[in-house]
Amino acid sequence: MKSSIINKLPLNLISKILKIIYIVFVVAIIYIVTILLREWGIGVTILKIINIISPVLIGIVLAWTLNPLVRKIEDKGVKRITSTIIVYVLLISFILIFILIMVPLIFNQINELVKLISNFLNNSEGLFSKLPAIPEVDLTVYQENILEWFNNYRNEVIVNLPGMFINLITKIIFKAGQVVIGLIVGFYFILHYNETRDYFYHLIPNKYVEELKLLFKVIGHKLYSYVKGTLIATVILTIMCFVGFVIGGLKAPLLFAIFCAVVNVIPYIGALIGGVPTVLIAFSQNYQTGVIVLIAFIVIQVIYGNFLMPLVMKKTMKLQQVTMLIGLIVFGYFFGIIGMVLATPVIALFKILFKFTFKKLKLFGMESYNLEEELT
C-alpha cells in the first residue's frame, strides 16, 4: 500500500523530499558531532592538539596555497628549489613591509580605540538613565537593575582593559613564533610537495586513487575559490569602510574598518555584528560623526551585497539558505564567532563529502552525483 502511494508521487516531488531529508540528515550529523565533541571534552582536546601542531598545519596550508605559484615558475624552466626560494622571498618581503608599515599604525589605532571605548563606557550611563516612559508601567526597578549591571560591566572592562591588551600582545608574539616555525616547515613541504603527495596516494588501494584524486581536486578548487573570493572582498570592504569612517571623522578608523570587514564574512548577521558597535561608538563621539558613519555603512553594505559579493564570490559555495542558517546557529552556539566565520566553507566541504559517500553507498538518490560538476 505504502509503496503504491510512493509510486504515484511525481518524480520532482520525490526529488524535493529526498533533498529535504538529505539536508536534515547532514545538519543532524553536524549537530550530533558538535554535541559529542562538547560533552565529552573532545573538542577542547582537539583544539589543544591543533595548537601544539599548529606550525605543521601552517606549513601544510602554506605548501597547499603557494604550490600553484611555485609550479608556474617551475614550468618556465626554473628548478624547484629556486622557484620555492623566489616565492618565499616575495612572501617574506610582503610580511616585513606589512609589519614595518601597518604595525605602528595599528598600535596607534589601538591606543585611540582604548581611549574611545573608555570614554564611551564612562559617558554612556546617561543613555540608560533616560528610558522612555510607558503609561501604567513602573520602569524604576528595571532602570536600577540595568544601571547596576551596566556599571559593574563598565568597571570590569575598564579595570581589565590594559591586562586584556597585554594578554593580546603576548599571544601575538607567541603566534608569531609559531608562524616562523610554520614558514620553515612550509618551505620543506613545498620543496617535496610532489613526493609527499605521491607517497600519500601509494598508501591508498589503486581502485580508489583516481576517485580520491578527483575528490581532493574538487575540495581544493572550492577552498581556493572561497579563500580567494573572501580575501578580495574583505580587502575591498576594508578600504571602503576605512574611507567612509575617515570621512565621518571616526577615531581609530582602520581598526573599525578591519573589524567590520572580517566579521562581514559571517553570512546574514556579520554586518550587524560589525555595524552596531561601530555606529554606537561613532554616536558617542558626536551626533554628526554618528550620522555620517551610519549613512556610510548602509551605503557600503548596499554596494557590497548587491554588486561586490555577486561579482567576487559568484557561486563559490552552493549552499541553500536554510542550510546556511542552521549551520550558523549550530557553529555559532558551539564555537562562537570563529565557528560562524568558518561555517560556510566547513559546511560546503561536508556537503561534498556526504554526497560522495552517499553516492558510493547508493543512498538518498545520489547515484547520479557527478563530482566533476563541482568544478564548474
WOFEN-V925824 format. One record per backbone hydrogen bond with DSSP energy under -1.0 kcal/mol. NH is the residue of the N-H (numbers start at 0). CO is the residue of the C=O. E is the energy in kcal/mol with one decimal. If there is no record, write none. Layout:
# WOFEN-V925824
nh->[NH NH]
co->[CO CO]
e->[E E]
This chain:
# WOFEN-V925824
nh->[4 5 6 7 8 13 14 15 16 17 18 19 20 21 22 23 24 25 26 27 28 29 30 31 32 33 34 35 36 37 38 39 42 44 45 46 47 48 49 50 51 52 56 57 58 59 60 61 62 63 64 65 66 69 70 71 72 73 74 75 76 77 82 83 84 85 86 87 88 89 90 91 92 93 94 95 96 97 98 99 100 101 102 105 106 107 108 109 110 111 112 113 114 115 116 117 118 119 120 121 122 128 136 142 143 144 145 146 147 148 149 150 151 152 153 154 155 156 157 158 159 160 163 164 165 166 167 168 169 170 171 172 173 174 175 176 177 178 179 180 181 182 183 184 185 186 187 188 189 190 191 192 195 196 197 198 199 200 201 203 207 211 212 213 214 215 216 217 218 219 220 221 222 223 224 225 226 227 228 229 230 231 232 233 234 235 236 237 238 239 240 241 242 243 244 245 246 247 249 255 256 257 258 259 260 261 262 263 264 265 268 269 272 273 274 275 277 278 279 280 281 282 283 284 285 289 290 291 292 293 294 295 296 297 298 299 300 301 302 303 304 305 306 307 308 310 311 312 315 318 323 324 325 326 327 328 329 330 331 332 333 334 335 338 339 340 341 345 346 347 348 349 350 351 352 353 354 355 356 357 358 359 360 362 365 368 372 373 374 375]
co->[0 1 2 3 5 9 10 11 12 13 14 15 16 17 18 19 20 21 22 23 24 25 26 27 28 29 30 31 32 33 34 35 36 40 41 42 43 44 45 46 47 48 52 53 54 55 56 57 58 59 60 61 62 65 66 67 68 69 70 72 73 72 78 79 80 81 82 83 84 85 86 87 88 89 90 91 92 93 94 95 96 97 98 101 102 103 104 105 106 107 108 109 110 111 112 113 114 115 116 117 118 124 133 138 139 140 141 142 143 144 145 146 147 148 149 150 151 152 153 154 155 156 159 160 161 162 163 164 165 166 167 168 169 170 171 172 173 174 175 176 177 178 179 180 181 182 183 184 185 186 187 189 191 192 193 194 195 196 197 200 204 207 208 209 210 211 212 213 214 215 216 217 218 219 220 221 222 223 224 225 226 227 228 229 230 231 232 233 234 235 236 237 238 239 240 241 242 243 244 251 252 253 254 255 256 257 258 259 261 262 266 265 268 269 270 271 273 274 275 276 277 278 279 280 281 285 286 287 288 289 290 291 292 293 294 295 296 297 298 299 300 301 302 302 303 306 307 308 312 316 319 320 321 322 323 324 325 326 327 328 329 330 331 334 335 336 337 341 342 343 344 345 346 347 348 349 350 351 352 353 354 355 356 357 362 365 369 370 371 372]
e->[-1.8 -2.3 -2.2 -1.2 -1.0 -2.2 -2.5 -2.0 -2.5 -2.5 -2.0 -2.4 -2.6 -2.4 -2.6 -2.7 -2.4 -2.7 -2.7 -2.5 -2.4 -2.4 -2.7 -2.8 -2.7 -2.5 -2.3 -2.6 -2.6 -2.0 -3.3 -2.4 -2.6 -1.7 -3.1 -2.4 -2.2 -2.5 -2.9 -2.2 -2.0 -2.6 -2.0 -3.1 -2.1 -2.3 -2.6 -2.7 -2.4 -2.7 -2.5 -3.2 -1.8 -2.3 -2.9 -1.9 -2.0 -2.4 -2.1 -1.0 -1.7 -1.1 -2.8 -2.2 -2.1 -2.4 -2.2 -2.4 -2.6 -2.1 -2.4 -3.0 -2.3 -2.2 -2.3 -2.6 -2.5 -2.4 -2.5 -2.8 -2.3 -2.7 -1.1 -3.1 -2.6 -2.0 -2.0 -2.4 -2.1 -1.9 -2.5 -2.7 -1.9 -2.5 -3.0 -2.3 -2.5 -2.4 -2.7 -2.3 -2.3 -1.3 -1.8 -3.0 -2.5 -2.3 -2.7 -2.6 -2.5 -2.6 -2.8 -2.8 -2.3 -2.6 -3.1 -2.7 -2.2 -2.5 -2.7 -2.4 -2.3 -1.6 -2.6 -2.0 -2.2 -2.6 -2.2 -2.5 -2.4 -2.4 -2.3 -2.3 -2.3 -2.9 -2.3 -1.8 -1.8 -2.5 -2.1 -2.0 -2.6 -2.3 -1.7 -2.5 -3.0 -2.0 -1.6 -2.3 -2.7 -2.2 -1.8 -1.4 -2.5 -2.5 -2.7 -2.3 -2.0 -2.1 -1.7 -1.1 -1.9 -2.4 -2.6 -2.1 -2.4 -2.8 -2.1 -2.4 -2.5 -2.7 -2.5 -2.7 -2.6 -2.8 -2.4 -2.6 -3.1 -2.8 -2.6 -2.9 -2.6 -2.3 -2.5 -2.7 -2.5 -2.4 -2.5 -2.5 -2.1 -2.5 -2.8 -2.6 -2.5 -2.4 -3.0 -2.4 -2.3 -1.8 -2.4 -1.8 -2.4 -2.6 -2.7 -2.7 -2.2 -2.6 -2.3 -1.0 -1.5 -1.6 -2.7 -1.4 -2.2 -2.0 -3.0 -2.3 -1.0 -2.8 -2.4 -2.3 -2.0 -2.4 -1.6 -1.0 -1.6 -2.1 -2.3 -2.4 -2.7 -2.3 -2.5 -2.8 -2.6 -2.2 -2.5 -2.5 -2.3 -2.1 -2.3 -3.0 -3.0 -2.1 -2.1 -1.9 -3.1 -1.4 -2.8 -2.4 -1.5 -1.9 -2.3 -2.7 -2.4 -2.5 -2.7 -2.1 -2.6 -3.0 -2.5 -2.1 -1.9 -2.7 -1.4 -1.1 -1.8 -2.2 -2.1 -2.1 -2.8 -2.2 -2.2 -2.5 -2.5 -1.9 -2.6 -3.1 -2.4 -2.5 -2.5 -3.2 -2.1 -1.8 -2.1 -2.5 -1.8 -1.7 -1.2 -1.8 -1.4 -1.2]
